Amino acid sequence: MKIHYDKETDSLYIDLSPNKSIDSKEISDGVVVDFDIDGNIVGIDIDQASKIVDFKEIISNLPMREEKLSA
């Protein structure tokens, strides 16, 4: 999983899979889910993310890789 934030557009993209997106569906105002050819969710795009997402909460709950913890 990768998380991408674009400050200029205030959009957050959560990349859940390396599979290519072939379809998208807006599930709520400004929230779009991307699907692969098999119908699996591959990503989530959130517009005006800073108004919806608490970034501090996300960061504080992300697991750290063991090698980064021991450094």
mmCIF file as gemmi writes it, N, C-alpha and C atoms, coordinates in Angstrom:
data_model
loop_
_atom_site.group_PDB
_atom_site.id
_atom_site.type_symbol
_atom_site.label_atom_id
_atom_site.label_alt_id
_atom_site.label_comp_id
_atom_site.label_asym_id
_atom_site.label_entity_id
_atom_site.label_seq_id
_atom_site.pdbx_PDB_ins_code
_atom_site.Cartn_x
_atom_site.Cartn_y
_atom_site.Cartn_z
_atom_site.occupancy
_atom_site.B_iso_or_equiv
_atom_site.pdbx_formal_charge
_atom_site.auth_seq_id
_atom_site.auth_asym_id
_atom_site.pdbx_PDB_model_num
ATOM 1 N N . MET Axp A 1 ? 0.841 -1.169 0 1 0 ? 1 A 1
ATOM 2 C CA . MET Axp A 1 ? 0 0 0 1 0 ? 1 A 1
ATOM 3 C C . MET Axp A 1 ? 0.891 1.239 0 1 0 ? 1 A 1
ATOM 4 N N . LYS Axp A 2 ? 0.501 2.202 -0.82 1 0 ? 2 A 1
ATOM 5 C CA . LYS Axp A 2 ? 1.208 3.477 -0.876 1 0 ? 2 A 1
ATOM 6 C C . LYS Axp A 2 ? 0.188 4.586 -0.725 1 0 ? 2 A 1
ATOM 7 N N . ILE Axp A 3 ? 0.598 5.644 -0.05 1 0 ? 3 A 1
ATOM 8 C CA . ILE Axp A 3 ? -0.273 6.791 0.139 1 0 ? 3 A 1
ATOM 9 C C . ILE Axp A 3 ? 0.379 7.992 -0.522 1 0 ? 3 A 1
ATOM 10 N N . HIS Axp A 4 ? -0.356 8.652 -1.4 1 0 ? 4 A 1
ATOM 11 C CA . HIS Axp A 4 ? 0.145 9.818 -2.131 1 0 ? 4 A 1
ATOM 12 C C . HIS Axp A 4 ? -0.752 11.014 -1.8 1 0 ? 4 A 1
ATOM 13 N N . TYR Axp A 5 ? -0.149 12.128 -1.415 1 0 ? 5 A 1
ATOM 14 C CA . TYR Axp A 5 ? -0.922 13.34 -1.152 1 0 ? 5 A 1
ATOM 15 C C . TYR Axp A 5 ? -0.395 14.456 -2.037 1 0 ? 5 A 1
ATOM 16 N N . ASP Axp A 6 ? -1.311 15.133 -2.732 1 0 ? 6 A 1
ATOM 17 C CA . ASP Axp A 6 ? -0.953 16.279 -3.569 1 0 ? 6 A 1
ATOM 18 C C . ASP Axp A 6 ? -1.488 17.531 -2.883 1 0 ? 6 A 1
ATOM 19 N N . LYS Axp A 7 ? -0.569 18.317 -2.325 1 0 ? 7 A 1
ATOM 20 C CA . LYS Axp A 7 ? -0.959 19.507 -1.573 1 0 ? 7 A 1
ATOM 21 C C . LYS Axp A 7 ? -1.645 20.547 -2.461 1 0 ? 7 A 1
ATOM 22 N N . GLU Axp A 8 ? -1.191 20.652 -3.719 1 0 ? 8 A 1
ATOM 23 C CA . GLU Axp A 8 ? -1.779 21.647 -4.633 1 0 ? 8 A 1
ATOM 24 C C . GLU Axp A 8 ? -3.253 21.39 -4.887 1 0 ? 8 A 1
ATOM 25 N N . THR Axp A 9 ? -3.615 20.131 -5.069 1 0 ? 9 A 1
ATOM 26 C CA . THR Axp A 9 ? -5.014 19.798 -5.364 1 0 ? 9 A 1
ATOM 27 C C . THR Axp A 9 ? -5.76 19.308 -4.131 1 0 ? 9 A 1
ATOM 28 N N . ASP Axp A 10 ? -5.041 19.166 -3.007 1 0 ? 10 A 1
ATOM 29 C CA . ASP Axp A 10 ? -5.6 18.64 -1.756 1 0 ? 10 A 1
ATOM 30 C C . ASP Axp A 10 ? -6.292 17.295 -1.99 1 0 ? 10 A 1
ATOM 31 N N . SER Axp A 11 ? -5.591 16.432 -2.735 1 0 ? 11 A 1
ATOM 32 C CA . SER Axp A 11 ? -6.148 15.104 -3.006 1 0 ? 11 A 1
ATOM 33 C C . SER Axp A 11 ? -5.234 14.03 -2.43 1 0 ? 11 A 1
ATOM 34 N N . LEU Axp A 12 ? -5.855 13.003 -1.9 1 0 ? 12 A 1
ATOM 35 C CA . LEU Axp A 12 ? -5.144 11.878 -1.301 1 0 ? 12 A 1
ATOM 36 C C . LEU Axp A 12 ? -5.482 10.633 -2.103 1 0 ? 12 A 1
ATOM 37 N N . TYR Axp A 13 ? -4.448 9.897 -2.517 1 0 ? 13 A 1
ATOM 38 C CA . TYR Axp A 13 ? -4.68 8.647 -3.228 1 0 ? 13 A 1
ATOM 39 C C . TYR Axp A 13 ? -4.058 7.522 -2.426 1 0 ? 13 A 1
ATOM 40 N N . ILE Axp A 14 ? -4.86 6.527 -2.119 1 0 ? 14 A 1
ATOM 41 C CA . ILE Axp A 14 ? -4.394 5.34 -1.409 1 0 ? 14 A 1
ATOM 42 C C . ILE Axp A 14 ? -4.311 4.224 -2.441 1 0 ? 14 A 1
ATOM 43 N N . ASP Axp A 15 ? -3.084 3.848 -2.748 1 0 ? 15 A 1
ATOM 44 C CA . ASP Axp A 15 ? -2.798 2.826 -3.757 1 0 ? 15 A 1
ATOM 45 C C . ASP Axp A 15 ? -2.731 1.474 -3.048 1 0 ? 15 A 1
ATOM 46 N N . LEU Axp A 16 ? -3.714 0.622 -3.285 1 0 ? 16 A 1
ATOM 47 C CA . LEU Axp A 16 ? -3.823 -0.644 -2.572 1 0 ? 16 A 1
ATOM 48 C C . LEU Axp A 16 ? -3.249 -1.836 -3.318 1 0 ? 16 A 1
ATOM 49 N N . SER Axp A 17 ? -2.993 -1.671 -4.601 1 0 ? 17 A 1
ATOM 50 C CA . SER Axp A 17 ? -2.56 -2.8 -5.416 1 0 ? 17 A 1
ATOM 51 C C . SER Axp A 17 ? -1.741 -2.302 -6.605 1 0 ? 17 A 1
ATOM 52 N N . PRO Axp A 18 ? -0.815 -3.119 -7.074 1 0 ? 18 A 1
ATOM 53 C CA . PRO Axp A 18 ? -0.07 -2.734 -8.276 1 0 ? 18 A 1
ATOM 54 C C . PRO Axp A 18 ? -0.877 -2.959 -9.556 1 0 ? 18 A 1
ATOM 55 N N . ASN Axp A 19 ? -2.044 -3.591 -9.445 1 0 ? 19 A 1
ATOM 56 C CA . ASN Axp A 19 ? -2.88 -3.852 -10.621 1 0 ? 19 A 1
ATOM 57 C C . ASN Axp A 19 ? -3.386 -2.551 -11.228 1 0 ? 19 A 1
ATOM 58 N N . LYS Axp A 20 ? -3.568 -2.57 -12.531 1 0 ? 20 A 1
ATOM 59 C CA . LYS Axp A 20 ? -4.028 -1.399 -13.275 1 0 ? 20 A 1
ATOM 60 C C . LYS Axp A 20 ? -5.528 -1.178 -13.048 1 0 ? 20 A 1
ATOM 61 N N . SER Axp A 21 ? -5.905 0.074 -12.859 1 0 ? 21 A 1
ATOM 62 C CA . SER Axp A 21 ? -7.312 0.443 -12.715 1 0 ? 21 A 1
ATOM 63 C C . SER Axp A 21 ? -7.969 0.485 -14.089 1 0 ? 21 A 1
ATOM 64 N N . ILE Axp A 22 ? -9.125 -0.174 -14.204 1 0 ? 22 A 1
ATOM 65 C CA . ILE Axp A 22 ? -9.848 -0.124 -15.472 1 0 ? 22 A 1
ATOM 66 C C . ILE Axp A 22 ? -11.245 0.466 -15.316 1 0 ? 22 A 1
ATOM 67 N N . ASP Axp A 23 ? -11.667 0.673 -14.059 1 0 ? 23 A 1
ATOM 68 C CA . ASP Axp A 23 ? -12.99 1.231 -13.805 1 0 ? 23 A 1
ATOM 69 C C . ASP Axp A 23 ? -12.95 2.006 -12.499 1 0 ? 23 A 1
ATOM 70 N N . SER Axp A 24 ? -13.801 2.999 -12.389 1 0 ? 24 A 1
ATOM 71 C CA . SER Axp A 24 ? -13.878 3.816 -11.183 1 0 ? 24 A 1
ATOM 72 C C . SER Axp A 24 ? -15.333 4.078 -10.842 1 0 ? 24 A 1
ATOM 73 N N . LYS Axp A 25 ? -15.585 4.261 -9.545 1 0 ? 25 A 1
ATOM 74 C CA . LYS Axp A 25 ? -16.947 4.558 -9.104 1 0 ? 25 A 1
ATOM 75 C C . LYS Axp A 25 ? -16.873 5.556 -7.954 1 0 ? 25 A 1
ATOM 76 N N . GLU Axp A 26 ? -17.625 6.657 -8.084 1 0 ? 26 A 1
ATOM 77 C CA . GLU Axp A 26 ? -17.697 7.624 -6.995 1 0 ? 26 A 1
ATOM 78 C C . GLU Axp A 26 ? -18.669 7.074 -5.959 1 0 ? 26 A 1
ATOM 79 N N . ILE Axp A 27 ? -18.168 6.812 -4.755 1 0 ? 27 A 1
ATOM 80 C CA . ILE Axp A 27 ? -19.006 6.205 -3.726 1 0 ? 27 A 1
ATOM 81 C C . ILE Axp A 27 ? -19.568 7.236 -2.755 1 0 ? 27 A 1
ATOM 82 N N . SER Axp A 28 ? -19.015 8.434 -2.787 1 0 ? 28 A 1
ATOM 83 C CA . SER Axp A 28 ? -19.467 9.545 -1.971 1 0 ? 28 A 1
ATOM 84 C C . SER Axp A 28 ? -18.93 10.804 -2.637 1 0 ? 28 A 1
ATOM 85 N N . ASP Axp A 29 ? -19.441 11.974 -2.267 1 0 ? 29 A 1
ATOM 86 C CA . ASP Axp A 29 ? -18.942 13.214 -2.864 1 0 ? 29 A 1
ATOM 87 C C . ASP Axp A 29 ? -17.434 13.308 -2.686 1 0 ? 29 A 1
ATOM 88 N N . GLY Axp A 30 ? -16.696 13.301 -3.782 1 0 ? 30 A 1
ATOM 89 C CA . GLY Axp A 30 ? -15.261 13.46 -3.752 1 0 ? 30 A 1
ATOM 90 C C . GLY Axp A 30 ? -14.468 12.222 -3.388 1 0 ? 30 A 1
ATOM 91 N N . VAL Axp A 31 ? -15.128 11.077 -3.266 1 0 ? 31 A 1
ATOM 92 C CA . VAL Axp A 31 ? -14.423 9.83 -2.952 1 0 ? 31 A 1
ATOM 93 C C . VAL Axp A 31 ? -14.666 8.842 -4.09 1 0 ? 31 A 1
ATOM 94 N N . VAL Axp A 32 ? -13.571 8.489 -4.77 1 0 ? 32 A 1
ATOM 95 C CA . VAL Axp A 32 ? -13.658 7.6 -5.93 1 0 ? 32 A 1
ATOM 96 C C . VAL Axp A 32 ? -12.849 6.337 -5.647 1 0 ? 32 A 1
ATOM 97 N N . VAL Axp A 33 ? -13.464 5.195 -5.929 1 0 ? 33 A 1
ATOM 98 C CA . VAL Axp A 33 ? -12.789 3.909 -5.765 1 0 ? 33 A 1
ATOM 99 C C . VAL Axp A 33 ? -12.443 3.373 -7.154 1 0 ? 33 A 1
ATOM 100 N N . ASP Axp A 34 ? -11.2 2.921 -7.32 1 0 ? 34 A 1
ATOM 101 C CA . ASP Axp A 34 ? -10.732 2.36 -8.586 1 0 ? 34 A 1
ATOM 102 C C . ASP Axp A 34 ? -10.712 0.834 -8.49 1 0 ? 34 A 1
ATOM 103 N N . PHE Axp A 35 ? -11.107 0.184 -9.593 1 0 ? 35 A 1
ATOM 104 C CA . PHE Axp A 35 ? -11.189 -1.268 -9.647 1 0 ? 35 A 1
ATOM 105 C C . PHE Axp A 35 ? -10.323 -1.819 -10.776 1 0 ? 35 A 1
ATOM 106 N N . ASP Axp A 36 ? -9.796 -3.035 -10.575 1 0 ? 36 A 1
ATOM 107 C CA . ASP Axp A 36 ? -9.047 -3.697 -11.633 1 0 ? 36 A 1
ATOM 108 C C . ASP Axp A 36 ? -9.992 -4.521 -12.507 1 0 ? 36 A 1
ATOM 109 N N . ILE Axp A 37 ? -9.453 -5.245 -13.446 1 0 ? 37 A 1
ATOM 110 C CA . ILE Axp A 37 ? -10.251 -6.007 -14.408 1 0 ? 37 A 1
ATOM 111 C C . ILE Axp A 37 ? -11.12 -7.078 -13.741 1 0 ? 37 A 1
ATOM 112 N N . ASP Axp A 38 ? -10.695 -7.546 -12.549 1 0 ? 38 A 1
ATOM 113 C CA . ASP Axp A 38 ? -11.451 -8.569 -11.823 1 0 ? 38 A 1
ATOM 114 C C . ASP Axp A 38 ? -12.44 -7.985 -10.827 1 0 ? 38 A 1
ATOM 115 N N . GLY Axp A 39 ? -12.526 -6.656 -10.775 1 0 ? 39 A 1
ATOM 116 C CA . GLY Axp A 39 ? -13.458 -6.007 -9.857 1 0 ? 39 A 1
ATOM 117 C C . GLY Axp A 39 ? -12.9 -5.771 -8.466 1 0 ? 39 A 1
ATOM 118 N N . ASN Axp A 40 ? -11.602 -6.016 -8.289 1 0 ? 40 A 1
ATOM 119 C CA . ASN Axp A 40 ? -10.959 -5.783 -6.997 1 0 ? 40 A 1
ATOM 120 C C . ASN Axp A 40 ? -10.607 -4.31 -6.844 1 0 ? 40 A 1
ATOM 121 N N . ILE Axp A 41 ? -10.704 -3.798 -5.631 1 0 ? 41 A 1
ATOM 122 C CA . ILE Axp A 41 ? -10.334 -2.41 -5.369 1 0 ? 41 A 1
ATOM 123 C C . ILE Axp A 41 ? -8.818 -2.274 -5.451 1 0 ? 41 A 1
ATOM 124 N N . VAL Axp A 42 ? -8.361 -1.317 -6.261 1 0 ? 42 A 1
ATOM 125 C CA . VAL Axp A 42 ? -6.922 -1.084 -6.395 1 0 ? 42 A 1
ATOM 126 C C . VAL Axp A 42 ? -6.506 0.268 -5.824 1 0 ? 42 A 1
ATOM 127 N N . GLY Axp A 43 ? -7.469 1.158 -5.605 1 0 ? 43 A 1
ATOM 128 C CA . GLY Axp A 43 ? -7.123 2.458 -5.064 1 0 ? 43 A 1
ATOM 129 C C . GLY Axp A 43 ? -8.333 3.272 -4.664 1 0 ? 43 A 1
ATOM 130 N N . ILE Axp A 44 ? -8.071 4.264 -3.833 1 0 ? 44 A 1
ATOM 131 C CA . ILE Axp A 44 ? -9.115 5.172 -3.367 1 0 ? 44 A 1
ATOM 132 C C . ILE Axp A 44 ? -8.591 6.588 -3.513 1 0 ? 44 A 1
ATOM 133 N N . ASP Axp A 45 ? -9.356 7.441 -4.176 1 0 ? 45 A 1
ATOM 134 C CA . ASP Axp A 45 ? -8.992 8.834 -4.395 1 0 ? 45 A 1
ATOM 135 C C . ASP Axp A 45 ? -9.939 9.714 -3.589 1 0 ? 45 A 1
ATOM 136 N N . ILE Axp A 46 ? -9.377 10.61 -2.768 1 0 ? 46 A 1
ATOM 137 C CA . ILE Axp A 46 ? -10.19 11.483 -1.929 1 0 ? 46 A 1
ATOM 138 C C . ILE Axp A 46 ? -9.858 12.928 -2.258 1 0 ? 46 A 1
ATOM 139 N N . ASP Axp A 47 ? -10.845 13.653 -2.785 1 0 ? 47 A 1
ATOM 140 C CA . ASP Axp A 47 ? -10.695 15.081 -3.056 1 0 ? 47 A 1
ATOM 141 C C . ASP Axp A 47 ? -10.957 15.862 -1.776 1 0 ? 47 A 1
ATOM 142 N N . GLN Axp A 48 ? -10.345 17.034 -1.668 1 0 ? 48 A 1
ATOM 143 C CA . GLN Axp A 48 ? -10.444 17.877 -0.467 1 0 ? 48 A 1
ATOM 144 C C . GLN Axp A 48 ? -10.129 17.05 0.784 1 0 ? 48 A 1
ATOM 145 N N . ALA Axp A 49 ? -9.051 16.294 0.674 1 0 ? 49 A 1
ATOM 146 C CA . ALA Axp A 49 ? -8.675 15.337 1.715 1 0 ? 49 A 1
ATOM 147 C C . ALA Axp A 49 ? -8.437 15.987 3.073 1 0 ? 49 A 1
ATOM 148 N N . SER Axp A 50 ? -7.848 17.17 3.1 1 0 ? 50 A 1
ATOM 149 C CA . SER Axp A 50 ? -7.546 17.791 4.387 1 0 ? 50 A 1
ATOM 150 C C . SER Axp A 50 ? -8.797 18.141 5.176 1 0 ? 50 A 1
ATOM 151 N N . LYS Axp A 51 ? -9.93 18.212 4.497 1 0 ? 51 A 1
ATOM 152 C CA . LYS Axp A 51 ? -11.202 18.49 5.169 1 0 ? 51 A 1
ATOM 153 C C . LYS Axp A 51 ? -11.881 17.217 5.663 1 0 ? 51 A 1
ATOM 154 N N . ILE Axp A 52 ? -11.419 16.07 5.157 1 0 ? 52 A 1
ATOM 155 C CA . ILE Axp A 52 ? -12.06 14.789 5.466 1 0 ? 52 A 1
ATOM 156 C C . ILE Axp A 52 ? -11.183 13.9 6.337 1 0 ? 52 A 1
ATOM 157 N N . VAL Axp A 53 ? -9.882 13.927 6.062 1 0 ? 53 A 1
ATOM 158 C CA . VAL Axp A 53 ? -8.952 12.986 6.683 1 0 ? 53 A 1
ATOM 159 C C . VAL Axp A 53 ? -8.123 13.677 7.761 1 0 ? 53 A 1
ATOM 160 N N . ASP Axp A 54 ? -7.978 13.027 8.896 1 0 ? 54 A 1
ATOM 161 C CA . ASP Axp A 54 ? -7.1 13.509 9.957 1 0 ? 54 A 1
ATOM 162 C C . ASP Axp A 54 ? -5.72 12.895 9.714 1 0 ? 54 A 1
ATOM 163 N N . PHE Axp A 55 ? -4.836 13.642 9.049 1 0 ? 55 A 1
ATOM 164 C CA . PHE Axp A 55 ? -3.526 13.127 8.669 1 0 ? 55 A 1
ATOM 165 C C . PHE Axp A 55 ? -2.69 12.707 9.878 1 0 ? 55 A 1
ATOM 166 N N . LYS Axp A 56 ? -2.779 13.446 10.959 1 0 ? 56 A 1
ATOM 167 C CA . LYS Axp A 56 ? -2.019 13.088 12.164 1 0 ? 56 A 1
ATOM 168 C C . LYS Axp A 56 ? -2.453 11.715 12.681 1 0 ? 56 A 1
ATOM 169 N N . GLU Axp A 57 ? -3.727 11.429 12.619 1 0 ? 57 A 1
ATOM 170 C CA . GLU Axp A 57 ? -4.244 10.136 13.071 1 0 ? 57 A 1
ATOM 171 C C . GLU Axp A 57 ? -3.733 9.013 12.177 1 0 ? 57 A 1
ATOM 172 N N . ILE Axp A 58 ? -3.725 9.243 10.873 1 0 ? 58 A 1
ATOM 173 C CA . ILE Axp A 58 ? -3.225 8.22 9.944 1 0 ? 58 A 1
ATOM 174 C C . ILE Axp A 58 ? -1.751 7.942 10.21 1 0 ? 58 A 1
ATOM 175 N N . ILE Axp A 59 ? -0.961 8.992 10.308 1 0 ? 59 A 1
ATOM 176 C CA . ILE Axp A 59 ? 0.476 8.828 10.509 1 0 ? 59 A 1
ATOM 177 C C . ILE Axp A 59 ? 0.78 8.127 11.826 1 0 ? 59 A 1
ATOM 178 N N . SER Axp A 60 ? 0.073 8.488 12.877 1 0 ? 60 A 1
ATOM 179 C CA . SER Axp A 60 ? 0.362 7.892 14.184 1 0 ? 60 A 1
ATOM 180 C C . SER Axp A 60 ? -0.029 6.42 14.25 1 0 ? 60 A 1
ATOM 181 N N . ASN Axp A 61 ? -0.893 5.961 13.359 1 0 ? 61 A 1
ATOM 182 C CA . ASN Axp A 61 ? -1.335 4.571 13.371 1 0 ? 61 A 1
ATOM 183 C C . ASN Axp A 61 ? -0.691 3.7 12.302 1 0 ? 61 A 1
ATOM 184 N N . LEU Axp A 62 ? 0.201 4.268 11.495 1 0 ? 62 A 1
ATOM 185 C CA . LEU Axp A 62 ? 0.872 3.479 10.474 1 0 ? 62 A 1
ATOM 186 C C . LEU Axp A 62 ? 1.931 2.597 11.117 1 0 ? 62 A 1
ATOM 187 N N . PRO Axp A 63 ? 1.978 1.326 10.727 1 0 ? 63 A 1
ATOM 188 C CA . PRO Axp A 63 ? 3.041 0.474 11.256 1 0 ? 63 A 1
ATOM 189 C C . PRO Axp A 63 ? 4.384 0.885 10.662 1 0 ? 63 A 1
ATOM 190 N N . MET Axp A 64 ? 5.391 0.847 11.476 1 0 ? 64 A 1
ATOM 191 C CA . MET Axp A 64 ? 6.732 1.176 11.006 1 0 ? 64 A 1
ATOM 192 C C . MET Axp A 64 ? 7.456 -0.109 10.681 1 0 ? 64 A 1
ATOM 193 N N . ARG Axp A 65 ? 8.291 -0.065 9.681 1 0 ? 65 A 1
ATOM 194 C CA . ARG Axp A 65 ? 9.096 -1.244 9.361 1 0 ? 65 A 1
ATOM 195 C C . ARG Axp A 65 ? 10.111 -1.463 10.456 1 0 ? 65 A 1
ATOM 196 N N . GLU Axp A 66 ? 10.376 -2.717 10.74 1 0 ? 66 A 1
ATOM 197 C CA . GLU Axp A 66 ? 11.273 -3.059 11.839 1 0 ? 66 A 1
ATOM 198 C C . GLU Axp A 66 ? 12.646 -2.419 11.693 1 0 ? 66 A 1
ATOM 199 N N . GLU Axp A 67 ? 13.17 -2.371 10.46 1 0 ? 67 A 1
ATOM 200 C CA . GLU Axp A 67 ? 14.49 -1.797 10.265 1 0 ? 67 A 1
ATOM 201 C C . GLU Axp A 67 ? 14.515 -0.3 10.581 1 0 ? 67 A 1
ATOM 202 N N . LYS Axp A 68 ? 13.404 0.392 10.381 1 0 ? 68 A 1
ATOM 203 C CA . LYS Axp A 68 ? 13.348 1.817 10.704 1 0 ? 68 A 1
ATOM 204 C C . LYS Axp A 68 ? 13.253 2.015 12.213 1 0 ? 68 A 1
ATOM 205 N N . LEU Axp A 69 ? 12.6 1.099 12.913 1 0 ? 69 A 1
ATOM 206 C CA . LEU Axp A 69 ? 12.472 1.2 14.353 1 0 ? 69 A 1
ATOM 207 C C . LEU Axp A 69 ? 13.801 1.004 15.059 1 0 ? 69 A 1
ATOM 208 N N . SER Axp A 70 ? 14.641 0.163 14.515 1 0 ? 70 A 1
ATOM 209 C CA . SER Axp A 70 ? 15.913 -0.129 15.172 1 0 ? 70 A 1
ATOM 210 C C . SER Axp A 70 ? 17.005 0.878 14.825 1 0 ? 70 A 1
ATOM 211 N N . ALA Axp A 71 ? 16.748 1.736 13.866 1 0 ? 71 A 1
ATOM 212 C CA . ALA Axp A 71 ? 17.765 2.714 13.44 1 0 ? 71 A 1
ATOM 213 C C . ALA Axp A 71 ? 17.919 3.841 14.435 1 0 ? 71 A 1
